Amino acid sequence: MQPSNNTYRSFLSGGAAGLLLPAAIGLLALTGACKESYVPPVVSTSNSYLVVEGFINNGPDTTRISITHTFKLDDSASVVPELGATVSVEGKGGGSFPLTESGNGLYFAPGLSLNQARQYRLHIITSGGKNYASDYVDLRVSPPIDSVNWINSPSGFQIYLNTHDPQNASRYYRWEFNETWQFHSVYYSYYMYNPADTTVTVRINPDKIYTCWQSHASTNVFIGSSAKLAQDVIYQYPLVNIAPNSWKISVLYSILVKQYALTPDAYDFWQQLQKNSEEIGSVFSPQPSEAKGNIHNLADSTEQVIGYISAGTMQQKRIFVSPYQIPGWAIGSYTDGCQLWTTPRQTDSILEYFGGQNFIPVDEFLGPGGQFRVFYSTQYCTDCRLTGYNVKPSFWP
């Protein structure tokens, strides 16, 4: 039996809760009935190129380098990490700073203190004994981020960035960001099924499965340049557009933006990478071309290595946004396919619905004739851990 909306409304979380030419049209009409699927052959190669990602950070923030390998399209692997490598940051003329391996192809060094007047490079010796190094690069000083702000419109919640360099020395910029948001399960579960004695008992800490967080890191390339402007100013650079009434802003949303100043060569690399990965797919898109990095095999200059290493200081800024700050924002949920059902609070019913099945009791009520009944729903709708994590981030207010 499914209860009416009025019966279970109090258990909902959040409270509120191109053109074709005529000839082309004729051709499509003639050939529409003769379509055959085409499966292109997978390009197979034994080459596995080294991929190096990261930034040499001169300051209190940690230097993080990711070293992986490419893989064939028909491989089942998703990431091929380089394990057991020796990685270091080297100064031109002397000085070396080792990085520590943390697993899965990640290497780090906390709080490097480098000489701003010198050039530095990344040096890698793989577990197979190959030697790789980046070009020596200047340490670029990023100016502070002036502001990270937002504008809400019918097309979405748009987050912007503003920055400037009063010395007119930066000119080329790259940004990364991490989004984190707090959210709730669709239903608040006051009760839990106890398999030891097949009973429904009061949940000791219901908030543990009701309040969670979700995090996403930026994956697109975000770059900007003021080289053609009289002043070194980046104004209202668009970072994120969140769909209207998205569940990202249902309780509290945060974004941490990191800013790097680039050399002209580094900017050209990221611009080419952006064109290759984000600006293809239409008749007017640029043709893909090689994005040449600055990392090389020291013994074989013909080997292709993917990646570009820059160095310098990084600036960052974090903001928080709640739905109550946004006029007209309706609080959304991570899913809209949830509903509640009821069953008598009897041993046979309890076993049928909760004994090893994917349902969670939500609450109970006294039904007609003095019979206790139990509200229940699916685990996905009542346990937020299936969608996020329930450990509060250290930076969360």
Contacts in CASP RR format, 6 or more apart in sequence:
PFRMAT RR
TARGET T0000
AUTHOR 0000-0000-0000
METHOD contacts of the structure
MODEL  1
MQPSNNTYRSFLSGGAAGLLLPAAIGLLALTGACKESYVPPVVSTSNSYL
VVEGFINNGPDTTRISITHTFKLDDSASVVPELGATVSVEGKGGGSFPLT
ESGNGLYFAPGLSLNQARQYRLHIITSGGKNYASDYVDLRVSPPIDSVNW
INSPSGFQIYLNTHDPQNASRYYRWEFNETWQFHSVYYSYYMYNPADTTV
TVRINPDKIYTCWQSHASTNVFIGSSAKLAQDVIYQYPLVNIAPNSWKIS
VLYSILVKQYALTPDAYDFWQQLQKNSEEIGSVFSPQPSEAKGNIHNLAD
STEQVIGYISAGTMQQKRIFVSPYQIPGWAIGSYTDGCQLWTTPRQTDSI
LEYFGGQNFIPVDEFLGPGGQFRVFYSTQYCTDCRLTGYNVKPSFWP
1 341 0 8 1.000
1 342 0 8 1.000
2 339 0 8 1.000
2 340 0 8 1.000
2 341 0 8 1.000
2 342 0 8 1.000
3 340 0 8 1.000
3 341 0 8 1.000
3 342 0 8 1.000
3 375 0 8 1.000
8 340 0 8 1.000
8 375 0 8 1.000
11 187 0 8 1.000
11 188 0 8 1.000
11 340 0 8 1.000
11 362 0 8 1.000
11 363 0 8 1.000
11 375 0 8 1.000
12 186 0 8 1.000
12 187 0 8 1.000
13 184 0 8 1.000
13 185 0 8 1.000
13 186 0 8 1.000
13 187 0 8 1.000
13 188 0 8 1.000
13 210 0 8 1.000
13 333 0 8 1.000
14 184 0 8 1.000
14 250 0 8 1.000
14 251 0 8 1.000
14 331 0 8 1.000
15 331 0 8 1.000
16 330 0 8 1.000
16 331 0 8 1.000
17 331 0 8 1.000
17 332 0 8 1.000
17 333 0 8 1.000
20 28 0 8 1.000
42 72 0 8 1.000
42 73 0 8 1.000
42 74 0 8 1.000
43 72 0 8 1.000
43 73 0 8 1.000
44 72 0 8 1.000
44 74 0 8 1.000
45 72 0 8 1.000
47 70 0 8 1.000
48 69 0 8 1.000
48 70 0 8 1.000
48 71 0 8 1.000
48 80 0 8 1.000
49 69 0 8 1.000
49 70 0 8 1.000
49 303 0 8 1.000
49 304 0 8 1.000
49 305 0 8 1.000
49 306 0 8 1.000
50 67 0 8 1.000
50 68 0 8 1.000
50 69 0 8 1.000
50 82 0 8 1.000
50 124 0 8 1.000
50 126 0 8 1.000
50 132 0 8 1.000
50 295 0 8 1.000
50 305 0 8 1.000
50 306 0 8 1.000
51 66 0 8 1.000
51 67 0 8 1.000
51 68 0 8 1.000
51 69 0 8 1.000
51 70 0 8 1.000
51 305 0 8 1.000
51 306 0 8 1.000
51 307 0 8 1.000
52 65 0 8 1.000
52 66 0 8 1.000
52 67 0 8 1.000
52 122 0 8 1.000
52 124 0 8 1.000
52 132 0 8 1.000
52 134 0 8 1.000
52 295 0 8 1.000
52 305 0 8 1.000
52 306 0 8 1.000
52 307 0 8 1.000
52 309 0 8 1.000
53 65 0 8 1.000
53 66 0 8 1.000
53 68 0 8 1.000
53 307 0 8 1.000
54 63 0 8 1.000
54 64 0 8 1.000
54 65 0 8 1.000
54 66 0 8 1.000
54 309 0 8 1.000
55 63 0 8 1.000
55 64 0 8 1.000
55 260 0 8 1.000
55 309 0 8 1.000
55 310 0 8 1.000
55 311 0 8 1.000
55 312 0 8 1.000
55 314 0 8 1.000
56 63 0 8 1.000
56 89 0 8 1.000
56 112 0 8 1.000
56 114 0 8 1.000
56 120 0 8 1.000
56 122 0 8 1.000
56 137 0 8 1.000
56 139 0 8 1.000
56 309 0 8 1.000
56 310 0 8 1.000
56 311 0 8 1.000
56 312 0 8 1.000
57 63 0 8 1.000
57 111 0 8 1.000
57 112 0 8 1.000
57 311 0 8 1.000
57 312 0 8 1.000
57 313 0 8 1.000
57 314 0 8 1.000
58 112 0 8 1.000
58 113 0 8 1.000
58 114 0 8 1.000
58 116 0 8 1.000
58 139 0 8 1.000
58 311 0 8 1.000
58 312 0 8 1.000
58 313 0 8 1.000
59 111 0 8 1.000
59 112 0 8 1.000
59 113 0 8 1.000
59 114 0 8 1.000
59 313 0 8 1.000
60 111 0 8 1.000
61 111 0 8 1.000
61 314 0 8 1.000
61 316 0 8 1.000
62 108 0 8 1.000
62 109 0 8 1.000
62 110 0 8 1.000
62 111 0 8 1.000
63 89 0 8 1.000
63 99 0 8 1.000
63 108 0 8 1.000
63 109 0 8 1.000
63 110 0 8 1.000
63 111 0 8 1.000
63 112 0 8 1.000
64 106 0 8 1.000
64 107 0 8 1.000
64 108 0 8 1.000
65 87 0 8 1.000
65 99 0 8 1.000
65 106 0 8 1.000
65 107 0 8 1.000
65 108 0 8 1.000
65 122 0 8 1.000
66 105 0 8 1.000
66 106 0 8 1.000
66 107 0 8 1.000
67 81 0 8 1.000
67 82 0 8 1.000
67 85 0 8 1.000
67 87 0 8 1.000
67 105 0 8 1.000
67 107 0 8 1.000
67 124 0 8 1.000
68 79 0 8 1.000
68 80 0 8 1.000
68 81 0 8 1.000
68 82 0 8 1.000
68 105 0 8 1.000
69 80 0 8 1.000
69 81 0 8 1.000
69 82 0 8 1.000
70 80 0 8 1.000
70 306 0 8 1.000
71 77 0 8 1.000
71 80 0 8 1.000
79 104 0 8 1.000
81 103 0 8 1.000
81 104 0 8 1.000
81 105 0 8 1.000
81 106 0 8 1.000
82 105 0 8 1.000
82 126 0 8 1.000
82 127 0 8 1.000
83 101 0 8 1.000
83 103 0 8 1.000
83 105 0 8 1.000
83 127 0 8 1.000
84 101 0 8 1.000
84 126 0 8 1.000
84 127 0 8 1.000
85 101 0 8 1.000
85 105 0 8 1.000
85 107 0 8 1.000
85 124 0 8 1.000
85 125 0 8 1.000
85 126 0 8 1.000
85 127 0 8 1.000
86 98 0 8 1.000
86 124 0 8 1.000
86 125 0 8 1.000
87 98 0 8 1.000
87 99 0 8 1.000
87 101 0 8 1.000
87 107 0 8 1.000
87 122 0 8 1.000
87 123 0 8 1.000
87 124 0 8 1.000
87 125 0 8 1.000
88 96 0 8 1.000
88 97 0 8 1.000
88 98 0 8 1.000
88 99 0 8 1.000
88 122 0 8 1.000
88 123 0 8 1.000
89 96 0 8 1.000
89 97 0 8 1.000
89 99 0 8 1.000
89 109 0 8 1.000
89 112 0 8 1.000
89 114 0 8 1.000
89 120 0 8 1.000
89 121 0 8 1.000
89 122 0 8 1.000
89 123 0 8 1.000
90 96 0 8 1.000
90 97 0 8 1.000
90 120 0 8 1.000
90 121 0 8 1.000
90 122 0 8 1.000
90 123 0 8 1.000
90 133 0 8 1.000
91 114 0 8 1.000
91 118 0 8 1.000
91 119 0 8 1.000
91 120 0 8 1.000
91 121 0 8 1.000
91 136 0 8 1.000
92 118 0 8 1.000
92 119 0 8 1.000
92 120 0 8 1.000
92 121 0 8 1.000
92 136 0 8 1.000
93 118 0 8 1.000
96 123 0 8 1.000
97 109 0 8 1.000
97 112 0 8 1.000
97 114 0 8 1.000
98 109 0 8 1.000
99 107 0 8 1.000
99 108 0 8 1.000
99 109 0 8 1.000
100 107 0 8 1.000
100 108 0 8 1.000
100 109 0 8 1.000
101 107 0 8 1.000
102 108 0 8 1.000
114 120 0 8 1.000
114 139 0 8 1.000
114 311 0 8 1.000
114 312 0 8 1.000
116 139 0 8 1.000
116 141 0 8 1.000
118 139 0 8 1.000
119 136 0 8 1.000
119 137 0 8 1.000
119 138 0 8 1.000
119 139 0 8 1.000
120 136 0 8 1.000
120 137 0 8 1.000
120 139 0 8 1.000
120 311 0 8 1.000
121 133 0 8 1.000
121 134 0 8 1.000
121 135 0 8 1.000
121 136 0 8 1.000
121 137 0 8 1.000
121 309 0 8 1.000
122 133 0 8 1.000
122 134 0 8 1.000
122 295 0 8 1.000
122 309 0 8 1.000
123 131 0 8 1.000
123 132 0 8 1.000
123 133 0 8 1.000
124 131 0 8 1.000
124 132 0 8 1.000
124 133 0 8 1.000
125 131 0 8 1.000
125 132 0 8 1.000
126 132 0 8 1.000
130 297 0 8 1.000
130 299 0 8 1.000
131 297 0 8 1.000
131 298 0 8 1.000
131 299 0 8 1.000
132 295 0 8 1.000
132 296 0 8 1.000
132 297 0 8 1.000
132 298 0 8 1.000
132 305 0 8 1.000
133 295 0 8 1.000
133 296 0 8 1.000
133 298 0 8 1.000
134 294 0 8 1.000
134 295 0 8 1.000
134 296 0 8 1.000
134 308 0 8 1.000
134 309 0 8 1.000
135 294 0 8 1.000
135 295 0 8 1.000
135 296 0 8 1.000
135 309 0 8 1.000
137 263 0 8 1.000
137 266 0 8 1.000
137 294 0 8 1.000
137 309 0 8 1.000
137 310 0 8 1.000
137 311 0 8 1.000
138 263 0 8 1.000
138 311 0 8 1.000
139 311 0 8 1.000
139 312 0 8 1.000
139 313 0 8 1.000
140 170 0 8 1.000
140 260 0 8 1.000
140 261 0 8 1.000
140 262 0 8 1.000
140 263 0 8 1.000
140 310 0 8 1.000
140 311 0 8 1.000
140 312 0 8 1.000
140 313 0 8 1.000
141 169 0 8 1.000
141 170 0 8 1.000
141 261 0 8 1.000
141 312 0 8 1.000
141 313 0 8 1.000
142 170 0 8 1.000
142 173 0 8 1.000
142 259 0 8 1.000
142 260 0 8 1.000
142 261 0 8 1.000
142 312 0 8 1.000
142 313 0 8 1.000
142 314 0 8 1.000
142 315 0 8 1.000
143 163 0 8 1.000
143 164 0 8 1.000
143 165 0 8 1.000
143 166 0 8 1.000
143 167 0 8 1.000
143 170 0 8 1.000
143 261 0 8 1.000
143 315 0 8 1.000
144 163 0 8 1.000
144 315 0 8 1.000
144 317 0 8 1.000
145 161 0 8 1.000
145 162 0 8 1.000
145 163 0 8 1.000
145 257 0 8 1.000
145 259 0 8 1.000
145 315 0 8 1.000
145 316 0 8 1.000
145 317 0 8 1.000
146 162 0 8 1.000
146 163 0 8 1.000
146 164 0 8 1.000
147 161 0 8 1.000
147 162 0 8 1.000
147 317 0 8 1.000
148 159 0 8 1.000
148 160 0 8 1.000
148 161 0 8 1.000
148 162 0 8 1.000
148 239 0 8 1.000
148 255 0 8 1.000
148 257 0 8 1.000
148 317 0 8 1.000
148 318 0 8 1.000
148 319 0 8 1.000
149 159 0 8 1.000
149 160 0 8 1.000
149 162 0 8 1.000
149 319 0 8 1.000
150 157 0 8 1.000
150 158 0 8 1.000
150 159 0 8 1.000
150 160 0 8 1.000
150 319 0 8 1.000
150 321 0 8 1.000
151 157 0 8 1.000
151 158 0 8 1.000
151 160 0 8 1.000
152 158 0 8 1.000
152 326 0 8 1.000
152 327 0 8 1.000
152 329 0 8 1.000
154 244 0 8 1.000
155 241 0 8 1.000
155 244 0 8 1.000
156 241 0 8 1.000
156 242 0 8 1.000
156 243 0 8 1.000
156 244 0 8 1.000
157 241 0 8 1.000
157 242 0 8 1.000
157 243 0 8 1.000
157 244 0 8 1.000
157 246 0 8 1.000
157 249 0 8 1.000
157 326 0 8 1.000
157 329 0 8 1.000
158 238 0 8 1.000
158 240 0 8 1.000
158 241 0 8 1.000
158 242 0 8 1.000
159 238 0 8 1.000
159 239 0 8 1.000
159 240 0 8 1.000
159 241 0 8 1.000
159 242 0 8 1.000
159 255 0 8 1.000
160 236 0 8 1.000
160 237 0 8 1.000
160 238 0 8 1.000
160 239 0 8 1.000
161 175 0 8 1.000
161 234 0 8 1.000
161 236 0 8 1.000
161 237 0 8 1.000
161 239 0 8 1.000
161 257 0 8 1.000
161 259 0 8 1.000
162 234 0 8 1.000
162 235 0 8 1.000
162 236 0 8 1.000
162 237 0 8 1.000
163 173 0 8 1.000
163 233 0 8 1.000
163 234 0 8 1.000
163 237 0 8 1.000
163 259 0 8 1.000
164 231 0 8 1.000
164 232 0 8 1.000
164 233 0 8 1.000
164 234 0 8 1.000
165 171 0 8 1.000
165 232 0 8 1.000
165 261 0 8 1.000
166 232 0 8 1.000
167 232 0 8 1.000
168 231 0 8 1.000
168 232 0 8 1.000
169 232 0 8 1.000
170 226 0 8 1.000
170 232 0 8 1.000
170 261 0 8 1.000
171 225 0 8 1.000
171 226 0 8 1.000
171 227 0 8 1.000
171 232 0 8 1.000
172 223 0 8 1.000
172 224 0 8 1.000
172 225 0 8 1.000
172 227 0 8 1.000
172 261 0 8 1.000
172 262 0 8 1.000
172 263 0 8 1.000
172 264 0 8 1.000
172 266 0 8 1.000
172 267 0 8 1.000
173 223 0 8 1.000
173 224 0 8 1.000
173 225 0 8 1.000
173 234 0 8 1.000
173 259 0 8 1.000
173 260 0 8 1.000
173 261 0 8 1.000
173 262 0 8 1.000
174 221 0 8 1.000
174 222 0 8 1.000
174 223 0 8 1.000
174 224 0 8 1.000
174 259 0 8 1.000
174 260 0 8 1.000
174 262 0 8 1.000
174 266 0 8 1.000
174 267 0 8 1.000
174 270 0 8 1.000
175 218 0 8 1.000
175 222 0 8 1.000
175 223 0 8 1.000
175 237 0 8 1.000
175 239 0 8 1.000
175 257 0 8 1.000
175 258 0 8 1.000
175 259 0 8 1.000
175 260 0 8 1.000
176 217 0 8 1.000
176 218 0 8 1.000
176 222 0 8 1.000
176 257 0 8 1.000
176 258 0 8 1.000
176 260 0 8 1.000
177 217 0 8 1.000
177 218 0 8 1.000
177 222 0 8 1.000
177 239 0 8 1.000
177 240 0 8 1.000
177 255 0 8 1.000
177 256 0 8 1.000
177 257 0 8 1.000
177 258 0 8 1.000
178 215 0 8 1.000
178 216 0 8 1.000
178 217 0 8 1.000
178 218 0 8 1.000
178 255 0 8 1.000
178 256 0 8 1.000
179 215 0 8 1.000
179 216 0 8 1.000
179 217 0 8 1.000
179 218 0 8 1.000
179 240 0 8 1.000
179 248 0 8 1.000
179 253 0 8 1.000
179 254 0 8 1.000
179 255 0 8 1.000
180 213 0 8 1.000
180 214 0 8 1.000
180 215 0 8 1.000
180 253 0 8 1.000
180 254 0 8 1.000
180 255 0 8 1.000
180 256 0 8 1.000
180 393 0 8 1.000
180 396 0 8 1.000
181 213 0 8 1.000
181 214 0 8 1.000
181 247 0 8 1.000
181 248 0 8 1.000
181 249 0 8 1.000
181 250 0 8 1.000
181 251 0 8 1.000
181 252 0 8 1.000
181 253 0 8 1.000
181 254 0 8 1.000
182 211 0 8 1.000
182 212 0 8 1.000
182 213 0 8 1.000
182 250 0 8 1.000
182 251 0 8 1.000
182 252 0 8 1.000
182 253 0 8 1.000
182 396 0 8 1.000
183 211 0 8 1.000
183 212 0 8 1.000
183 213 0 8 1.000
183 214 0 8 1.000
183 247 0 8 1.000
183 250 0 8 1.000
183 251 0 8 1.000
183 333 0 8 1.000
183 334 0 8 1.000
183 384 0 8 1.000
183 387 0 8 1.000
183 388 0 8 1.000
184 210 0 8 1.000
184 211 0 8 1.000
184 212 0 8 1.000
184 250 0 8 1.000
184 251 0 8 1.000
184 384 0 8 1.000
185 209 0 8 1.000
185 210 0 8 1.000
185 212 0 8 1.000
185 381 0 8 1.000
185 382 0 8 1.000
185 383 0 8 1.000
185 384 0 8 1.000
186 333 0 8 1.000
186 334 0 8 1.000
186 335 0 8 1.000
186 338 0 8 1.000
186 377 0 8 1.000
186 381 0 8 1.000
186 382 0 8 1.000
187 338 0 8 1.000
187 340 0 8 1.000
187 362 0 8 1.000
187 377 0 8 1.000
187 381 0 8 1.000
187 382 0 8 1.000
188 206 0 8 1.000
188 210 0 8 1.000
188 362 0 8 1.000
188 382 0 8 1.000
189 203 0 8 1.000
189 206 0 8 1.000
189 209 0 8 1.000
189 210 0 8 1.000
189 360 0 8 1.000
189 361 0 8 1.000
189 362 0 8 1.000
189 363 0 8 1.000
189 382 0 8 1.000
189 383 0 8 1.000
190 202 0 8 1.000
190 203 0 8 1.000
190 206 0 8 1.000
190 361 0 8 1.000
190 362 0 8 1.000
190 363 0 8 1.000
191 200 0 8 1.000
191 201 0 8 1.000
191 202 0 8 1.000
191 203 0 8 1.000
191 361 0 8 1.000
191 362 0 8 1.000
191 363 0 8 1.000
191 364 0 8 1.000
191 374 0 8 1.000
192 200 0 8 1.000
192 201 0 8 1.000
192 202 0 8 1.000
192 203 0 8 1.000
192 360 0 8 1.000
192 361 0 8 1.000
193 199 0 8 1.000
193 200 0 8 1.000
193 350 0 8 1.000
193 354 0 8 1.000
193 355 0 8 1.000
193 360 0 8 1.000
193 361 0 8 1.000
194 200 0 8 1.000
194 201 0 8 1.000
195 355 0 8 1.000
195 356 0 8 1.000
198 347 0 8 1.000
198 350 0 8 1.000
198 351 0 8 1.000
198 355 0 8 1.000
199 350 0 8 1.000
200 345 0 8 1.000
200 350 0 8 1.000
200 354 0 8 1.000
200 361 0 8 1.000
200 364 0 8 1.000
200 374 0 8 1.000
208 390 0 8 1.000
209 382 0 8 1.000
209 383 0 8 1.000
209 384 0 8 1.000
209 385 0 8 1.000
209 390 0 8 1.000
210 384 0 8 1.000
211 251 0 8 1.000
211 384 0 8 1.000
211 390 0 8 1.000
212 384 0 8 1.000
212 385 0 8 1.000
212 387 0 8 1.000
212 388 0 8 1.000
212 389 0 8 1.000
212 390 0 8 1.000
213 388 0 8 1.000
213 389 0 8 1.000
213 390 0 8 1.000
213 391 0 8 1.000
213 392 0 8 1.000
213 393 0 8 1.000
213 396 0 8 1.000
214 248 0 8 1.000
214 387 0 8 1.000
214 388 0 8 1.000
214 389 0 8 1.000
215 393 0 8 1.000
218 239 0 8 1.000
220 274 0 8 1.000
220 277 0 8 1.000
220 278 0 8 1.000
221 270 0 8 1.000
221 273 0 8 1.000
221 274 0 8 1.000
221 277 0 8 1.000
221 278 0 8 1.000
222 237 0 8 1.000
222 239 0 8 1.000
223 262 0 8 1.000
223 267 0 8 1.000
223 270 0 8 1.000
223 271 0 8 1.000
223 274 0 8 1.000
224 234 0 8 1.000
224 237 0 8 1.000
224 267 0 8 1.000
225 267 0 8 1.000
226 232 0 8 1.000
226 233 0 8 1.000
226 234 0 8 1.000
227 264 0 8 1.000
239 255 0 8 1.000
239 257 0 8 1.000
240 255 0 8 1.000
242 248 0 8 1.000
242 249 0 8 1.000
242 253 0 8 1.000
244 329 0 8 1.000
245 329 0 8 1.000
245 330 0 8 1.000
245 331 0 8 1.000
245 332 0 8 1.000
246 332 0 8 1.000
247 332 0 8 1.000
247 333 0 8 1.000
247 334 0 8 1.000
249 321 0 8 1.000
249 322 0 8 1.000
249 323 0 8 1.000
249 326 0 8 1.000
249 329 0 8 1.000
250 323 0 8 1.000
250 331 0 8 1.000
250 332 0 8 1.000
250 333 0 8 1.000
251 322 0 8 1.000
251 323 0 8 1.000
252 320 0 8 1.000
252 321 0 8 1.000
252 322 0 8 1.000
252 396 0 8 1.000
252 397 0 8 1.000
253 320 0 8 1.000
253 321 0 8 1.000
253 322 0 8 1.000
254 318 0 8 1.000
254 319 0 8 1.000
254 320 0 8 1.000
254 321 0 8 1.000
254 395 0 8 1.000
254 396 0 8 1.000
255 318 0 8 1.000
255 319 0 8 1.000
256 316 0 8 1.000
256 317 0 8 1.000
256 318 0 8 1.000
257 316 0 8 1.000
257 317 0 8 1.000
257 318 0 8 1.000
258 314 0 8 1.000
258 315 0 8 1.000
258 316 0 8 1.000
259 314 0 8 1.000
259 315 0 8 1.000
259 316 0 8 1.000
260 310 0 8 1.000
260 312 0 8 1.000
260 314 0 8 1.000
261 312 0 8 1.000
261 313 0 8 1.000
262 270 0 8 1.000
262 310 0 8 1.000
263 310 0 8 1.000
265 294 0 8 1.000
266 294 0 8 1.000
266 308 0 8 1.000
266 310 0 8 1.000
269 291 0 8 1.000
269 292 0 8 1.000
269 293 0 8 1.000
269 294 0 8 1.000
269 307 0 8 1.000
269 308 0 8 1.000
270 308 0 8 1.000
272 289 0 8 1.000
272 290 0 8 1.000
272 291 0 8 1.000
272 292 0 8 1.000
273 291 0 8 1.000
275 286 0 8 1.000
275 288 0 8 1.000
275 289 0 8 1.000
276 288 0 8 1.000
276 289 0 8 1.000
276 291 0 8 1.000
279 285 0 8 1.000
279 286 0 8 1.000
280 286 0 8 1.000
280 288 0 8 1.000
293 305 0 8 1.000
293 306 0 8 1.000
293 307 0 8 1.000
293 308 0 8 1.000
294 307 0 8 1.000
294 308 0 8 1.000
294 309 0 8 1.000
295 305 0 8 1.000
295 306 0 8 1.000
295 307 0 8 1.000
295 308 0 8 1.000
295 309 0 8 1.000
296 303 0 8 1.000
296 305 0 8 1.000
297 303 0 8 1.000
297 305 0 8 1.000
318 395 0 8 1.000
320 397 0 8 1.000
323 329 0 8 1.000
323 331 0 8 1.000
334 387 0 8 1.000
335 380 0 8 1.000
335 381 0 8 1.000
337 381 0 8 1.000
338 377 0 8 1.000
338 378 0 8 1.000
338 380 0 8 1.000
338 381 0 8 1.000
339 377 0 8 1.000
339 381 0 8 1.000
340 362 0 8 1.000
340 375 0 8 1.000
340 376 0 8 1.000
340 377 0 8 1.000
341 375 0 8 1.000
341 376 0 8 1.000
341 377 0 8 1.000
342 373 0 8 1.000
342 374 0 8 1.000
342 375 0 8 1.000
342 376 0 8 1.000
343 349 0 8 1.000
343 350 0 8 1.000
343 352 0 8 1.000
343 353 0 8 1.000
343 373 0 8 1.000
343 374 0 8 1.000
343 376 0 8 1.000
344 371 0 8 1.000
344 372 0 8 1.000
344 373 0 8 1.000
344 374 0 8 1.000
345 364 0 8 1.000
345 371 0 8 1.000
345 372 0 8 1.000
345 373 0 8 1.000
345 374 0 8 1.000
349 374 0 8 1.000
350 374 0 8 1.000
353 359 0 8 1.000
353 374 0 8 1.000
353 376 0 8 1.000
354 360 0 8 1.000
354 361 0 8 1.000
354 376 0 8 1.000
358 378 0 8 1.000
358 379 0 8 1.000
358 380 0 8 1.000
359 376 0 8 1.000
359 377 0 8 1.000
359 378 0 8 1.000
359 379 0 8 1.000
360 376 0 8 1.000
360 377 0 8 1.000
360 378 0 8 1.000
360 379 0 8 1.000
360 382 0 8 1.000
360 383 0 8 1.000
361 374 0 8 1.000
361 375 0 8 1.000
361 376 0 8 1.000
362 374 0 8 1.000
362 375 0 8 1.000
362 376 0 8 1.000
362 377 0 8 1.000
362 382 0 8 1.000
363 374 0 8 1.000
363 375 0 8 1.000
364 372 0 8 1.000
364 373 0 8 1.000
364 374 0 8 1.000
364 375 0 8 1.000
365 372 0 8 1.000
365 373 0 8 1.000
365 375 0 8 1.000
366 372 0 8 1.000
366 373 0 8 1.000
367 373 0 8 1.000
379 386 0 8 1.000
380 386 0 8 1.000
380 387 0 8 1.000
384 390 0 8 1.000
END
